[in-house]
Amino acid sequence: LSKVNNPPIGIYRLSKYMTNKEDKIAVIVGKVTDDVRMMDDKVPKLTVCALGFTETARSRIVAAGGECITFDQLALRAPTGSNTVLIR
C-alpha cells in the first residue's frame, strides 16, 4: 500500500475514536505513532492491532495495561472480526 492509503495514527486520535469501546480491538491498517500532547496517565487500556508501532507508542500502550498485536494474532483471536473496530 502507498503512504496515502495507510497514513499513521497517533495515540491521542486512537484513544478519541475508542472511547466507550475499550473492550473491543482497534484495527489500524498503518502505523501507530506516539503523541507528545497526551500525558502518560491519560493513555487508556487498549488492545491495538496495526501494521507497525513506534517504540514509544508501543511502550506507552503496554504501560497503560494495553496490548499491541499483529494481524496474524488478530486472525487467531477473532477470525470473524467480531469485537473489532476498523479505524482508517
C-alpha positions in Angstrom: 0.0 0.0 0.0 1.1 3.5 -0.6 1.5 6.1 2.2 -1.7 7.7 1.1 -3.7 4.6 1.8 -2.2 3.8 5.2 -1.3 7.1 7.0 -0.1 6.8 10.6 -2.4 7.5 13.5 -1.4 9.0 16.8 -2.3 7.6 20.2 -4.4 10.7 21.0 -6.7 10.2 18.0 -6.8 6.4 18.6 -8.0 6.9 22.2 -10.5 9.5 21.0 -12.0 7.0 18.5 -12.0 4.2 21.1 -13.9 6.0 23.9 -16.7 3.7 25.2 -15.2 0.8 23.1 -12.4 -0.3 25.5 -13.5 -3.9 25.3 -13.0 -4.1 21.6 -9.9 -4.5 19.5 -8.8 -1.4 17.5 -7.6 -2.4 14.0 -5.4 0.1 12.0 -4.0 -0.6 8.6 -1.0 1.6 9.2 1.4 2.6 11.8 0.6 3.8 15.4 2.8 6.7 16.5 3.3 8.4 19.8 1.7 11.7 20.6 3.6 14.0 23.0 0.4 16.1 23.6 -1.0 13.3 25.6 0.1 12.7 29.2 1.2 9.2 30.3 -1.7 8.8 32.7 -4.3 9.6 30.1 -3.5 6.7 27.8 -6.4 4.2 28.1 -6.0 0.5 28.3 -6.5 -0.6 24.7 -5.9 -3.7 22.6 -4.5 -2.4 19.3 -3.8 -4.3 16.1 -1.7 -2.5 13.5 0.9 -2.9 10.8 3.5 -1.3 13.0 4.2 0.7 16.1 6.8 3.2 17.0 8.8 2.1 20.1 7.4 4.9 22.3 3.8 4.2 21.2 4.2 0.5 21.9 5.7 1.2 25.4 3.0 3.7 26.3 0.2 1.3 25.3 1.8 -1.6 27.2 2.5 0.6 30.2 -1.2 1.5 30.4 -2.1 -2.2 30.6 -3.0 -2.5 26.9 -1.8 -4.8 24.2 -0.2 -4.5 20.8 -0.9 -7.3 18.4 -0.2 -8.2 14.8 -2.7 -9.1 12.1 -1.7 -12.8 12.5 -2.5 -12.7 16.1 -5.8 -11.0 15.3 -6.8 -13.7 12.9 -6.3 -16.3 15.6 -8.1 -14.3 18.2 -11.1 -13.0 16.2 -11.3 -15.0 12.9 -14.7 -13.5 12.0 -13.7 -9.9 13.0 -16.2 -9.8 15.9 -15.4 -7.2 18.7 -13.1 -5.3 16.4 -13.3 -1.6 15.3 -11.7 -0.8 12.0 -10.1 2.7 12.1 -9.0 4.3 8.9 
